[in-house]
Amino acid sequence: MSRPEPADGRQSPVGVAGVACFGSLAVIHLATQPFLRFLDPWGIQWLLEVSFPVAVAFIILYRNSWHEEMSGLKRVLPMLFSAGLIYGVVLMASALVLAVAGVFFSNGMVSG
């Protein structure tokens, strides 16, 4: 049994990919909203809001040293699945945050 490597204070690649996916989802949504509202193409907005955050998460996972022992398609497919899973978790967390904010602001808890 090999000895585990000492922790060097680096963040997990899954955590970094999750934060980057959340940030890219917010940036894409806010940056494209005025333009897409003007043109009203529902498919383009959906495509951007799904493909860009998943691509960001995939690139972070792939460029990291995570599962370097695998190569080719054996490495790409699990990382693509992981990026999609991270995107799903980010969507659920975003929906939860928006729901809590909606309840918080609609019940008059914030005076202003």
Gaussian input, Z-matrix of N, CA and C with variables (Angstrom, degrees):
# hf/3-21g

backbone

0 1
 N
 C     1     B1
 C     2     B2     1     A1
 N     3     B3     2     A2     1     D1
 C     4     B4     3     A3     2     D2
 C     5     B5     4     A4     3     D3
 N     6     B6     5     A5     4     D4
 C     7     B7     6     A6     5     D5
 C     8     B8     7     A7     6     D6
 N     9     B9     8     A8     7     D7
 C    10    B10     9     A9     8     D8
 C    11    B11    10    A10     9     D9
 N    12    B12    11    A11    10    D10
 C    13    B13    12    A12    11    D11
 C    14    B14    13    A13    12    D12
 N    15    B15    14    A14    13    D13
 C    16    B16    15    A15    14    D14
 C    17    B17    16    A16    15    D15
 N    18    B18    17    A17    16    D16
 C    19    B19    18    A18    17    D17
 C    20    B20    19    A19    18    D18
 N    21    B21    20    A20    19    D19
 C    22    B22    21    A21    20    D20
 C    23    B23    22    A22    21    D21
 N    24    B24    23    A23    22    D22
 C    25    B25    24    A24    23    D23
 C    26    B26    25    A25    24    D24
 N    27    B27    26    A26    25    D25
 C    28    B28    27    A27    26    D26
 C    29    B29    28    A28    27    D27
 N    30    B30    29    A29    28    D28
 C    31    B31    30    A30    29    D29
 C    32    B32    31    A31    30    D30
 N    33    B33    32    A32    31    D31
 C    34    B34    33    A33    32    D32
 C    35    B35    34    A34    33    D33
 N    36    B36    35    A35    34    D34
 C    37    B37    36    A36    35    D35
 C    38    B38    37    A37    36    D36
 N    39    B39    38    A38    37    D37
 C    40    B40    39    A39    38    D38
 C    41    B41    40    A40    39    D39
 N    42    B42    41    A41    40    D40
 C    43    B43    42    A42    41    D41
 C    44    B44    43    A43    42    D42
 N    45    B45    44    A44    43    D43
 C    46    B46    45    A45    44    D44
 C    47    B47    46    A46    45    D45
 N    48    B48    47    A47    46    D46
 C    49    B49    48    A48    47    D47
 C    50    B50    49    A49    48    D48
 N    51    B51    50    A50    49    D49
 C    52    B52    51    A51    50    D50
 C    53    B53    52    A52    51    D51
 N    54    B54    53    A53    52    D52
 C    55    B55    54    A54    53    D53
 C    56    B56    55    A55    54    D54
 N    57    B57    56    A56    55    D55
 C    58    B58    57    A57    56    D56
 C    59    B59    58    A58    57    D57
 N    60    B60    59    A59    58    D58
 C    61    B61    60    A60    59    D59
 C    62    B62    61    A61    60    D60
 N    63    B63    62    A62    61    D61
 C    64    B64    63    A63    62    D62
 C    65    B65    64    A64    63    D63
 N    66    B66    65    A65    64    D64
 C    67    B67    66    A66    65    D65
 C    68    B68    67    A67    66    D66
 N    69    B69    68    A68    67    D67
 C    70    B70    69    A69    68    D68
 C    71    B71    70    A70    69    D69
 N    72    B72    71    A71    70    D70
 C    73    B73    72    A72    71    D71
 C    74    B74    73    A73    72    D72
 N    75    B75    74    A74    73    D73
 C    76    B76    75    A75    74    D74
 C    77    B77    76    A76    75    D75
 N    78    B78    77    A77    76    D76
 C    79    B79    78    A78    77    D77
 C    80    B80    79    A79    78    D78
 N    81    B81    80    A80    79    D79
 C    82    B82    81    A81    80    D80
 C    83    B83    82    A82    81    D81
 N    84    B84    83    A83    82    D82
 C    85    B85    84    A84    83    D83
 C    86    B86    85    A85    84    D84
 N    87    B87    86    A86    85    D85
 C    88    B88    87    A87    86    D86
 C    89    B89    88    A88    87    D87
 N    90    B90    89    A89    88    D88
 C    91    B91    90    A90    89    D89
 C    92    B92    91    A91    90    D90
 N    93    B93    92    A92    91    D91
 C    94    B94    93    A93    92    D92
 C    95    B95    94    A94    93    D93
 N    96    B96    95    A95    94    D94
 C    97    B97    96    A96    95    D95
 C    98    B98    97    A97    96    D96
 N    99    B99    98    A98    97    D97
 C   100   B100    99    A99    98    D98
 C   101   B101   100   A100    99    D99
 N   102   B102   101   A101   100   D100
 C   103   B103   102   A102   101   D101
 C   104   B104   103   A103   102   D102
 N   105   B105   104   A104   103   D103
 C   106   B106   105   A105   104   D104
 C   107   B107   106   A106   105   D105
 N   108   B108   107   A107   106   D106
 C   109   B109   108   A108   107   D107
 C   110   B110   109   A109   108   D108
 N   111   B111   110   A110   109   D109
 C   112   B112   111   A111   110   D110
 C   113   B113   112   A112   111   D111
 N   114   B114   113   A113   112   D112
 C   115   B115   114   A114   113   D113
 C   116   B116   115   A115   114   D114
 N   117   B117   116   A116   115   D115
 C   118   B118   117   A117   116   D116
 C   119   B119   118   A118   117   D117
 N   120   B120   119   A119   118   D118
 C   121   B121   120   A120   119   D119
 C   122   B122   121   A121   120   D120
 N   123   B123   122   A122   121   D121
 C   124   B124   123   A123   122   D122
 C   125   B125   124   A124   123   D123
 N   126   B126   125   A125   124   D124
 C   127   B127   126   A126   125   D125
 C   128   B128   127   A127   126   D126
 N   129   B129   128   A128   127   D127
 C   130   B130   129   A129   128   D128
 C   131   B131   130   A130   129   D129
 N   132   B132   131   A131   130   D130
 C   133   B133   132   A132   131   D131
 C   134   B134   133   A133   132   D132
 N   135   B135   134   A134   133   D133
 C   136   B136   135   A135   134   D134
 C   137   B137   136   A136   135   D135
 N   138   B138   137   A137   136   D136
 C   139   B139   138   A138   137   D137
 C   140   B140   139   A139   138   D138
 N   141   B141   140   A140   139   D139
 C   142   B142   141   A141   140   D140
 C   143   B143   142   A142   141   D141
 N   144   B144   143   A143   142   D142
 C   145   B145   144   A144   143   D143
 C   146   B146   145   A145   144   D144
 N   147   B147   146   A146   145   D145
 C   148   B148   147   A147   146   D146
 C   149   B149   148   A148   147   D147
 N   150   B150   149   A149   148   D148
 C   151   B151   150   A150   149   D149
 C   152   B152   151   A151   150   D150
 N   153   B153   152   A152   151   D151
 C   154   B154   153   A153   152   D152
 C   155   B155   154   A154   153   D153
 N   156   B156   155   A155   154   D154
 C   157   B157   156   A156   155   D155
 C   158   B158   157   A157   156   D156
 N   159   B159   158   A158   157   D157
 C   160   B160   159   A159   158   D158
 C   161   B161   160   A160   159   D159
 N   162   B162   161   A161   160   D160
 C   163   B163   162   A162   161   D161
 C   164   B164   163   A163   162   D162
 N   165   B165   164   A164   163   D163
 C   166   B166   165   A165   164   D164
 C   167   B167   166   A166   165   D165
 N   168   B168   167   A167   166   D166
 C   169   B169   168   A168   167   D167
 C   170   B170   169   A169   168   D168
 N   171   B171   170   A170   169   D169
 C   172   B172   171   A171   170   D170
 C   173   B173   172   A172   171   D171
 N   174   B174   173   A173   172   D172
 C   175   B175   174   A174   173   D173
 C   176   B176   175   A175   174   D174
 N   177   B177   176   A176   175   D175
 C   178   B178   177   A177   176   D176
 C   179   B179   178   A178   177   D177
 N   180   B180   179   A179   178   D178
 C   181   B181   180   A180   179   D179
 C   182   B182   181   A181   180   D180
 N   183   B183   182   A182   181   D181
 C   184   B184   183   A183   182   D182
 C   185   B185   184   A184   183   D183
 N   186   B186   185   A185   184   D184
 C   187   B187   186   A186   185   D185
 C   188   B188   187   A187   186   D186
 N   189   B189   188   A188   187   D187
 C   190   B190   189   A189   188   D188
 C   191   B191   190   A190   189   D189
 N   192   B192   191   A191   190   D190
 C   193   B193   192   A192   191   D191
 C   194   B194   193   A193   192   D192
 N   195   B195   194   A194   193   D193
 C   196   B196   195   A195   194   D194
 C   197   B197   196   A196   195   D195
 N   198   B198   197   A197   196   D196
 C   199   B199   198   A198   197   D197
 C   200   B200   199   A199   198   D198
 N   201   B201   200   A200   199   D199
 C   202   B202   201   A201   200   D200
 C   203   B203   202   A202   201   D201
 N   204   B204   203   A203   202   D202
 C   205   B205   204   A204   203   D203
 C   206   B206   205   A205   204   D204
 N   207   B207   206   A206   205   D205
 C   208   B208   207   A207   206   D206
 C   209   B209   208   A208   207   D207
 N   210   B210   209   A209   208   D208
 C   211   B211   210   A210   209   D209
 C   212   B212   211   A211   210   D210
 N   213   B213   212   A212   211   D211
 C   214   B214   213   A213   212   D212
 C   215   B215   214   A214   213   D213
 N   216   B216   215   A215   214   D214
 C   217   B217   216   A216   215   D215
 C   218   B218   217   A217   216   D216
 N   219   B219   218   A218   217   D217
 C   220   B220   219   A219   218   D218
 C   221   B221   220   A220   219   D219
 N   222   B222   221   A221   220   D220
 C   223   B223   222   A222   221   D221
 C   224   B224   223   A223   222   D222
 N   225   B225   224   A224   223   D223
 C   226   B226   225   A225   224   D224
 C   227   B227   226   A226   225   D225
 N   228   B228   227   A227   226   D226
 C   229   B229   228   A228   227   D227
 C   230   B230   229   A229   228   D228
 N   231   B231   230   A230   229   D229
 C   232   B232   231   A231   230   D230
 C   233   B233   232   A232   231   D231
 N   234   B234   233   A233   232   D232
 C   235   B235   234   A234   233   D233
 C   236   B236   235   A235   234   D234
 N   237   B237   236   A236   235   D235
 C   238   B238   237   A237   236   D236
 C   239   B239   238   A238   237   D237
 N   240   B240   239   A239   238   D238
 C   241   B241   240   A240   239   D239
 C   242   B242   241   A241   240   D240
 N   243   B243   242   A242   241   D241
 C   244   B244   243   A243   242   D242
 C   245   B245   244   A244   243   D243
 N   246   B246   245   A245   244   D244
 C   247   B247   246   A246   245   D245
 C   248   B248   247   A247   246   D246
 N   249   B249   248   A248   247   D247
 C   250   B250   249   A249   248   D248
 C   251   B251   250   A250   249   D249
 N   252   B252   251   A251   250   D250
 C   253   B253   252   A252   251   D251
 C   254   B254   253   A253   252   D252
 N   255   B255   254   A254   253   D253
 C   256   B256   255   A255   254   D254
 C   257   B257   256   A256   255   D255
 N   258   B258   257   A257   256   D256
 C   259   B259   258   A258   257   D257
 C   260   B260   259   A259   258   D258
 N   261   B261   260   A260   259   D259
 C   262   B262   261   A261   260   D260
 C   263   B263   262   A262   261   D261
 N   264   B264   263   A263   262   D262
 C   265   B265   264   A264   263   D263
 C   266   B266   265   A265   264   D264
 N   267   B267   266   A266   265   D265
 C   268   B268   267   A267   266   D266
 C   269   B269   268   A268   267   D267
 N   270   B270   269   A269   268   D268
 C   271   B271   270   A270   269   D269
 C   272   B272   271   A271   270   D270
 N   273   B273   272   A272   271   D271
 C   274   B274   273   A273   272   D272
 C   275   B275   274   A274   273   D273
 N   276   B276   275   A275   274   D274
 C   277   B277   276   A276   275   D275
 C   278   B278   277   A277   276   D276
 N   279   B279   278   A278   277   D277
 C   280   B280   279   A279   278   D278
 C   281   B281   280   A280   279   D279
 N   282   B282   281   A281   280   D280
 C   283   B283   282   A282   281   D281
 C   284   B284   283   A283   282   D282
 N   285   B285   284   A284   283   D283
 C   286   B286   285   A285   284   D284
 C   287   B287   286   A286   285   D285
 N   288   B288   287   A287   286   D286
 C   289   B289   288   A288   287   D287
 C   290   B290   289   A289   288   D288
 N   291   B291   290   A290   289   D289
 C   292   B292   291   A291   290   D290
 C   293   B293   292   A292   291   D291
 N   294   B294   293   A293   292   D292
 C   295   B295   294   A294   293   D293
 C   296   B296   295   A295   294   D294
 N   297   B297   296   A296   295   D295
 C   298   B298   297   A297   296   D296
 C   299   B299   298   A298   297   D297
 N   300   B300   299   A299   298   D298
 C   301   B301   300   A300   299   D299
 C   302   B302   301   A301   300   D300
 N   303   B303   302   A302   301   D301
 C   304   B304   303   A303   302   D302
 C   305   B305   304   A304   303   D303
 N   306   B306   305   A305   304   D304
 C   307   B307   306   A306   305   D305
 C   308   B308   307   A307   306   D306
 N   309   B309   308   A308   307   D307
 C   310   B310   309   A309   308   D308
 C   311   B311   310   A310   309   D309
 N   312   B312   311   A311   310   D310
 C   313   B313   312   A312   311   D311
 C   314   B314   313   A313   312   D312
 N   315   B315   314   A314   313   D313
 C   316   B316   315   A315   314   D314
 C   317   B317   316   A316   315   D315
 N   318   B318   317   A317   316   D316
 C   319   B319   318   A318   317   D317
 C   320   B320   319   A319   318   D318
 N   321   B321   320   A320   319   D319
 C   322   B322   321   A321   320   D320
 C   323   B323   322   A322   321   D321
 N   324   B324   323   A323   322   D322
 C   325   B325   324   A324   323   D323
 C   326   B326   325   A325   324   D324
 N   327   B327   326   A326   325   D325
 C   328   B328   327   A327   326   D326
 C   329   B329   328   A328   327   D327
 N   330   B330   329   A329   328   D328
 C   331   B331   330   A330   329   D329
 C   332   B332   331   A331   330   D330
 N   333   B333   332   A332   331   D331
 C   334   B334   333   A333   332   D332
 C   335   B335   334   A334   333   D333

   B1=1.4406
   B2=1.5188
   B3=1.3008
   B4=1.4565
   B5=1.5207
   B6=1.2638
   B7=1.4496
   B8=1.5262
   B9=1.3436
   B10=1.4682
   B11=1.5175
   B12=1.3141
   B13=1.4528
   B14=1.5168
   B15=1.3108
   B16=1.4632
   B17=1.5243
   B18=1.2945
   B19=1.4680
   B20=1.5231
   B21=1.3110
   B22=1.4593
   B23=1.5216
   B24=1.3369
   B25=1.4531
   B26=1.5205
   B27=1.3282
   B28=1.4610
   B29=1.5168
   B30=1.3183
   B31=1.4541
   B32=1.5281
   B33=1.3044
   B34=1.4595
   B35=1.5276
   B36=1.3409
   B37=1.4600
   B38=1.5283
   B39=1.3298
   B40=1.4661
   B41=1.5260
   B42=1.3133
   B43=1.4686
   B44=1.5140
   B45=1.3218
   B46=1.4635
   B47=1.5263
   B48=1.3314
   B49=1.4635
   B50=1.5252
   B51=1.3281
   B52=1.4643
   B53=1.5124
   B54=1.3168
   B55=1.4680
   B56=1.5254
   B57=1.3174
   B58=1.4637
   B59=1.5266
   B60=1.3164
   B61=1.4607
   B62=1.5289
   B63=1.3273
   B64=1.4703
   B65=1.5262
   B66=1.3215
   B67=1.4620
   B68=1.5170
   B69=1.3140
   B70=1.4655
   B71=1.5227
   B72=1.3287
   B73=1.4605
   B74=1.5266
   B75=1.3160
   B76=1.4638
   B77=1.5279
   B78=1.3215
   B79=1.4710
   B80=1.5224
   B81=1.3156
   B82=1.4705
   B83=1.5268
   B84=1.3203
   B85=1.4642
   B86=1.5307
   B87=1.3152
   B88=1.4640
   B89=1.5231
   B90=1.3233
   B91=1.4654
   B92=1.5239
   B93=1.3146
   B94=1.4652
   B95=1.5234
   B96=1.3224
   B97=1.4576
   B98=1.5383
   B99=1.3243
   B100=1.4761
   B101=1.5314
   B102=1.3165
   B103=1.4568
   B104=1.5271
   B105=1.3238
   B106=1.4590
   B107=1.5215
   B108=1.3114
   B109=1.4568
   B110=1.5258
   B111=1.3224
   B112=1.4569
   B113=1.5320
   B114=1.3217
   B115=1.4628
   B116=1.5290
   B117=1.3328
   B118=1.4588
   B119=1.5294
   B120=1.3330
   B121=1.4676
   B122=1.5349
   B123=1.3113
   B124=1.4594
   B125=1.5222
   B126=1.3065
   B127=1.4561
   B128=1.5151
   B129=1.3166
   B130=1.4677
   B131=1.5219
   B132=1.3222
   B133=1.4654
   B134=1.5321
   B135=1.3202
   B136=1.4565
   B137=1.5273
   B138=1.3236
   B139=1.4632
   B140=1.5265
   B141=1.3296
   B142=1.4632
   B143=1.5178
   B144=1.3303
   B145=1.4558
   B146=1.5193
   B147=1.3152
   B148=1.4614
   B149=1.5265
   B150=1.3168
   B151=1.4617
   B152=1.5295
   B153=1.3099
   B154=1.4633
   B155=1.5337
   B156=1.3440
   B157=1.4751
   B158=1.5260
   B159=1.3337
   B160=1.4673
   B161=1.5272
   B162=1.3257
   B163=1.4680
   B164=1.5259
   B165=1.3200
   B166=1.4712
   B167=1.5278
   B168=1.3296
   B169=1.4655
   B170=1.5262
   B171=1.3339
   B172=1.4627
   B173=1.5244
   B174=1.3136
   B175=1.4661
   B176=1.5217
   B177=1.3274
   B178=1.4655
   B179=1.5241
   B180=1.3269
   B181=1.4637
   B182=1.5272
   B183=1.3223
   B184=1.4665
   B185=1.5264
   B186=1.3155
   B187=1.4619
   B188=1.5211
   B189=1.3189
   B190=1.4417
   B191=1.5262
   B192=1.3020
   B193=1.4672
   B194=1.5256
   B195=1.2996
   B196=1.4542
   B197=1.5225
   B198=1.3019
   B199=1.4674
   B200=1.5303
   B201=1.3033
   B202=1.4576
   B203=1.5222
   B204=1.3356
   B205=1.4596
   B206=1.5292
   B207=1.3193
   B208=1.4669
   B209=1.5288
   B210=1.3177
   B211=1.4557
   B212=1.5177
   B213=1.2923
   B214=1.4561
   B215=1.5158
   B216=1.3209
   B217=1.4534
   B218=1.5263
   B219=1.3198
   B220=1.4666
   B221=1.5226
   B222=1.3028
   B223=1.4590
   B224=1.5159
   B225=1.3151
   B226=1.4579
   B227=1.5251
   B228=1.3160
   B229=1.4665
   B230=1.5321
   B231=1.3436
   B232=1.4688
   B233=1.5293
   B234=1.3231
   B235=1.4630
   B236=1.5181
   B237=1.3133
   B238=1.4647
   B239=1.5238
   B240=1.3317
   B241=1.4570
   B242=1.5248
   B243=1.3328
   B244=1.4623
   B245=1.5256
   B246=1.3202
   B247=1.4735
   B248=1.5256
   B249=1.3212
   B250=1.4631
   B251=1.5171
   B252=1.3164
   B253=1.4600
   B254=1.5269
   B255=1.3104
   B256=1.4624
   B257=1.5225
   B258=1.3340
   B259=1.4627
   B260=1.5327
   B261=1.3173
   B262=1.4656
   B263=1.5166
   B264=1.3315
   B265=1.4653
   B266=1.5336
   B267=1.3265
   B268=1.4692
   B269=1.5289
   B270=1.3286
   B271=1.4660
   B272=1.5255
   B273=1.3364
   B274=1.4695
   B275=1.5332
   B276=1.3179
   B277=1.4617
   B278=1.5228
   B279=1.3249
   B280=1.4671
   B281=1.5195
   B282=1.3202
   B283=1.4662
   B284=1.5205
   B285=1.3230
   B286=1.4587
   B287=1.5252
   B288=1.3164
   B289=1.4690
   B290=1.5290
   B291=1.3338
   B292=1.4594
   B293=1.5238
   B294=1.3257
   B295=1.4630
   B296=1.5239
   B297=1.3214
   B298=1.4632
   B299=1.5193
   B300=1.3230
   B301=1.4673
   B302=1.5242
   B303=1.3309
   B304=1.4609
   B305=1.5159
   B306=1.3270
   B307=1.4603
   B308=1.5208
   B309=1.2984
   B310=1.4635
   B311=1.5240
   B312=1.3198
   B313=1.4543
   B314=1.5250
   B315=1.3272
   B316=1.4579
   B317=1.5264
   B318=1.3040
   B319=1.4456
   B320=1.5205
   B321=1.2918
   B322=1.4652
   B323=1.5005
   B324=1.3324
   B325=1.4608
   B326=1.5152
   B327=1.3037
   B328=1.4545
   B329=1.5155
   B330=1.3071
   B331=1.4645
   B332=1.5249
   B333=1.2643
   B334=1.4511
   B335=1.4229
   A1=108.68
   A2=116.18
   A3=119.43
   A4=110.85
   A5=114.18
   A6=121.57
   A7=109.38
   A8=118.57
   A9=119.69
   A10=110.90
   A11=115.45
   A12=119.98
   A13=110.26
   A14=118.17
   A15=119.86
   A16=110.90
   A17=114.87
   A18=119.77
   A19=109.29
   A20=115.57
   A21=119.57
   A22=112.09
   A23=117.30
   A24=120.46
   A25=114.32
   A26=117.21
   A27=118.81
   A28=110.33
   A29=115.32
   A30=122.72
   A31=110.22
   A32=116.77
   A33=122.45
   A34=109.44
   A35=118.42
   A36=119.42
   A37=112.58
   A38=117.39
   A39=120.35
   A40=110.04
   A41=117.07
   A42=120.88
   A43=112.13
   A44=116.30
   A45=120.80
   A46=110.09
   A47=116.71
   A48=120.48
   A49=110.90
   A50=117.62
   A51=121.01
   A52=112.67
   A53=116.23
   A54=120.14
   A55=110.59
   A56=117.30
   A57=120.80
   A58=111.25
   A59=117.50
   A60=121.71
   A61=110.03
   A62=116.89
   A63=120.86
   A64=111.00
   A65=116.27
   A66=119.99
   A67=112.71
   A68=117.20
   A69=119.44
   A70=111.33
   A71=117.60
   A72=120.35
   A73=110.42
   A74=116.79
   A75=120.33
   A76=111.09
   A77=117.33
   A78=120.67
   A79=110.96
   A80=117.52
   A81=121.03
   A82=110.21
   A83=116.86
   A84=119.58
   A85=111.08
   A86=116.61
   A87=119.60
   A88=112.55
   A89=117.79
   A90=120.31
   A91=112.26
   A92=117.61
   A93=119.67
   A94=113.54
   A95=118.25
   A96=120.54
   A97=113.22
   A98=120.99
   A99=119.14
   A100=112.61
   A101=117.25
   A102=121.08
   A103=111.52
   A104=116.16
   A105=119.82
   A106=112.22
   A107=117.99
   A108=120.14
   A109=110.06
   A110=116.08
   A111=120.97
   A112=110.91
   A113=117.89
   A114=121.78
   A115=113.68
   A116=117.35
   A117=124.15
   A118=114.90
   A119=119.64
   A120=120.04
   A121=109.85
   A122=118.91
   A123=121.31
   A124=111.99
   A125=118.98
   A126=121.41
   A127=113.66
   A128=116.89
   A129=120.56
   A130=110.54
   A131=116.52
   A132=119.68
   A133=110.01
   A134=117.05
   A135=120.39
   A136=110.83
   A137=116.07
   A138=120.89
   A139=111.15
   A140=117.66
   A141=120.89
   A142=111.81
   A143=116.71
   A144=119.77
   A145=113.21
   A146=117.88
   A147=120.27
   A148=110.84
   A149=116.67
   A150=119.18
   A151=113.14
   A152=118.73
   A153=120.00
   A154=112.45
   A155=120.71
   A156=118.86
   A157=113.41
   A158=117.63
   A159=119.78
   A160=109.76
   A161=116.51
   A162=120.02
   A163=111.38
   A164=117.31
   A165=120.69
   A166=110.18
   A167=116.94
   A168=120.45
   A169=110.83
   A170=117.47
   A171=120.97
   A172=111.26
   A173=117.14
   A174=120.56
   A175=110.78
   A176=117.12
   A177=120.03
   A178=110.30
   A179=117.09
   A180=119.69
   A181=111.71
   A182=117.13
   A183=120.59
   A184=111.95
   A185=117.83
   A186=121.25
   A187=112.57
   A188=117.22
   A189=121.04
   A190=109.29
   A191=116.27
   A192=120.38
   A193=112.06
   A194=117.53
   A195=123.24
   A196=109.31
   A197=118.60
   A198=125.88
   A199=112.23
   A200=116.39
   A201=120.12
   A202=112.36
   A203=117.03
   A204=119.51
   A205=111.71
   A206=117.03
   A207=120.85
   A208=108.84
   A209=116.41
   A210=119.38
   A211=109.94
   A212=114.98
   A213=121.60
   A214=113.12
   A215=114.65
   A216=122.08
   A217=111.71
   A218=117.30
   A219=120.88
   A220=111.58
   A221=117.91
   A222=121.66
   A223=111.55
   A224=117.34
   A225=121.37
   A226=111.63
   A227=118.00
   A228=120.96
   A229=113.23
   A230=120.05
   A231=118.07
   A232=113.11
   A233=116.59
   A234=119.00
   A235=111.54
   A236=116.72
   A237=120.13
   A238=110.22
   A239=116.92
   A240=120.68
   A241=110.54
   A242=117.09
   A243=121.15
   A244=111.18
   A245=117.02
   A246=120.31
   A247=110.64
   A248=117.19
   A249=120.32
   A250=112.14
   A251=116.65
   A252=121.18
   A253=110.97
   A254=116.66
   A255=120.89
   A256=109.82
   A257=117.35
   A258=121.01
   A259=111.11
   A260=117.33
   A261=120.49
   A262=112.48
   A263=116.70
   A264=120.81
   A265=110.15
   A266=116.51
   A267=120.39
   A268=110.51
   A269=117.54
   A270=120.32
   A271=111.67
   A272=116.74
   A273=119.74
   A274=110.77
   A275=117.23
   A276=120.24
   A277=110.66
   A278=117.32
   A279=120.81
   A280=110.93
   A281=117.08
   A282=120.68
   A283=110.93
   A284=117.37
   A285=120.90
   A286=111.10
   A287=116.66
   A288=120.41
   A289=110.72
   A290=117.04
   A291=120.30
   A292=111.68
   A293=118.10
   A294=121.06
   A295=111.21
   A296=117.02
   A297=120.43
   A298=110.36
   A299=117.32
   A300=120.11
   A301=110.62
   A302=117.64
   A303=120.43
   A304=112.03
   A305=117.42
   A306=121.02
   A307=109.77
   A308=116.78
   A309=121.33
   A310=111.27
   A311=117.53
   A312=120.87
   A313=113.16
   A314=119.18
   A315=120.13
   A316=113.39
   A317=118.85
   A318=121.40
   A319=113.47
   A320=116.34
   A321=119.44
   A322=114.06
   A323=116.81
   A324=119.27
   A325=111.38
   A326=116.02
   A327=120.74
   A328=107.26
   A329=115.76
   A330=118.15
   A331=108.81
   A332=115.19
   A333=115.33
   A334=111.91
   D1=127.84
   D2=-177.46
   D3=-84.28
   D4=155.87
   D5=-179.15
   D6=-82.68
   D7=135.36
   D8=178.33
   D9=-66.87
   D10=147.43
   D11=178.77
   D12=-71.63
   D13=145.56
   D14=179.44
   D15=-67.03
   D16=146.26
   D17=179.11
   D18=-69.38
   D19=132.96
   D20=-179.00
   D21=-108.86
   D22=13.57
   D23=175.61
   D24=83.43
   D25=6.06
   D26=179.43
   D27=-82.85
   D28=151.20
   D29=179.36
   D30=-78.33
   D31=151.77
   D32=176.69
   D33=-65.66
   D34=141.21
   D35=179.28
   D36=-64.33
   D37=-27.56
   D38=178.15
   D39=-70.05
   D40=-40.80
   D41=177.42
   D42=-64.92
   D43=-43.36
   D44=178.37
   D45=-63.93
   D46=-42.65
   D47=179.02
   D48=-64.65
   D49=-36.95
   D50=177.80
   D51=-64.90
   D52=-45.13
   D53=178.63
   D54=-65.40
   D55=-41.77
   D56=178.50
   D57=-66.40
   D58=-37.69
   D59=177.91
   D60=-64.72
   D61=-44.18
   D62=177.90
   D63=-62.55
   D64=-45.30
   D65=179.51
   D66=-64.77
   D67=-41.51
   D68=-179.89
   D69=-69.92
   D70=-33.25
   D71=176.13
   D72=-63.73
   D73=-44.34
   D74=179.34
   D75=-65.84
   D76=-43.34
   D77=-178.95
   D78=-65.31
   D79=-45.32
   D80=179.44
   D81=-62.10
   D82=-43.27
   D83=-178.97
   D84=-64.11
   D85=-46.28
   D86=-178.37
   D87=-71.84
   D88=-33.79
   D89=-177.08
   D90=-76.99
   D91=-33.42
   D92=-176.29
   D93=-94.45
   D94=-11.94
   D95=-175.84
   D96=-58.76
   D97=-48.99
   D98=-179.53
   D99=-64.76
   D100=-40.05
   D101=-179.00
   D102=-67.86
   D103=-44.36
   D104=-177.52
   D105=-74.73
   D106=-26.15
   D107=175.14
   D108=-67.40
   D109=-33.17
   D110=179.13
   D111=-69.85
   D112=-41.72
   D113=-178.39
   D114=-89.77
   D115=-27.15
   D116=179.01
   D117=60.65
   D118=42.88
   D119=173.08
   D120=-96.37
   D121=106.73
   D122=-175.31
   D123=-68.30
   D124=-31.79
   D125=-176.79
   D126=-72.03
   D127=-34.98
   D128=-179.60
   D129=-68.15
   D130=-42.46
   D131=179.66
   D132=-63.33
   D133=-43.74
   D134=179.09
   D135=-62.11
   D136=-43.03
   D137=-179.83
   D138=-62.69
   D139=-43.68
   D140=179.12
   D141=-66.70
   D142=-42.92
   D143=-175.81
   D144=-74.31
   D145=-13.70
   D146=175.85
   D147=-100.47
   D148=-48.69
   D149=-171.76
   D150=-72.66
   D151=-39.53
   D152=-175.77
   D153=-66.68
   D154=-49.85
   D155=178.03
   D156=-63.53
   D157=-36.64
   D158=178.12
   D159=-66.11
   D160=-40.11
   D161=178.52
   D162=-64.74
   D163=-39.66
   D164=178.38
   D165=-63.38
   D166=-46.03
   D167=179.14
   D168=-63.56
   D169=-41.61
   D170=179.72
   D171=-63.10
   D172=-44.44
   D173=-179.18
   D174=-62.24
   D175=-41.19
   D176=179.15
   D177=-64.83
   D178=-43.83
   D179=179.54
   D180=-66.70
   D181=-40.22
   D182=-176.77
   D183=-71.35
   D184=-39.17
   D185=-178.30
   D186=-75.82
   D187=-14.90
   D188=179.25
   D189=-79.26
   D190=168.70
   D191=-179.23
   D192=-83.99
   D193=17.79
   D194=-178.37
   D195=-74.01
   D196=122.13
   D197=179.34
   D198=57.80
   D199=48.75
   D200=177.06
   D201=-69.66
   D202=-18.09
   D203=-178.73
   D204=-68.81
   D205=-21.61
   D206=177.47
   D207=-91.90
   D208=155.59
   D209=178.88
   D210=-141.51
   D211=160.37
   D212=175.99
   D213=65.95
   D214=-139.47
   D215=-176.15
   D216=-66.65
   D217=-28.17
   D218=177.89
   D219=-65.54
   D220=-22.63
   D221=177.16
   D222=-95.95
   D223=-36.00
   D224=-175.84
   D225=-67.86
   D226=-46.39
   D227=-174.92
   D228=-62.60
   D229=-48.05
   D230=177.42
   D231=-63.19
   D232=-34.42
   D233=179.42
   D234=-72.53
   D235=-35.20
   D236=175.14
   D237=-66.10
   D238=-41.07
   D239=175.87
   D240=-63.53
   D241=-42.65
   D242=178.76
   D243=-63.44
   D244=-39.73
   D245=178.24
   D246=-64.52
   D247=-40.03
   D248=176.15
   D249=-65.75
   D250=-39.09
   D251=177.12
   D252=-65.39
   D253=-41.81
   D254=176.86
   D255=-61.46
   D256=-41.85
   D257=178.43
   D258=-62.23
   D259=-40.62
   D260=177.38
   D261=-62.45
   D262=-42.39
   D263=178.08
   D264=-65.63
   D265=-39.67
   D266=178.26
   D267=-63.95
   D268=-40.41
   D269=177.53
   D270=-63.09
   D271=-42.84
   D272=178.82
   D273=-65.63
   D274=-40.74
   D275=178.53
   D276=-65.99
   D277=-39.15
   D278=177.94
   D279=-64.67
   D280=-42.45
   D281=178.02
   D282=-63.00
   D283=-39.75
   D284=178.01
   D285=-64.75
   D286=-44.33
   D287=178.78
   D288=-62.19
   D289=-43.23
   D290=179.03
   D291=-66.06
   D292=-38.06
   D293=178.33
   D294=-65.77
   D295=-43.87
   D296=178.25
   D297=-64.67
   D298=-41.20
   D299=178.10
   D300=-65.09
   D301=-38.63
   D302=178.34
   D303=-63.59
   D304=-42.56
   D305=177.78
   D306=-66.75
   D307=-41.48
   D308=-178.15
   D309=-63.03
   D310=-44.32
   D311=-176.59
   D312=-83.71
   D313=-25.34
   D314=-177.88
   D315=-81.97
   D316=-23.91
   D317=-178.37
   D318=-87.88
   D319=6.58
   D320=178.16
   D321=74.35
   D322=21.67
   D323=178.68
   D324=-70.09
   D325=-22.80
   D326=178.86
   D327=-106.52
   D328=119.14
   D329=178.82
   D330=-92.37
   D331=140.91
   D332=-179.37
   D333=174.62

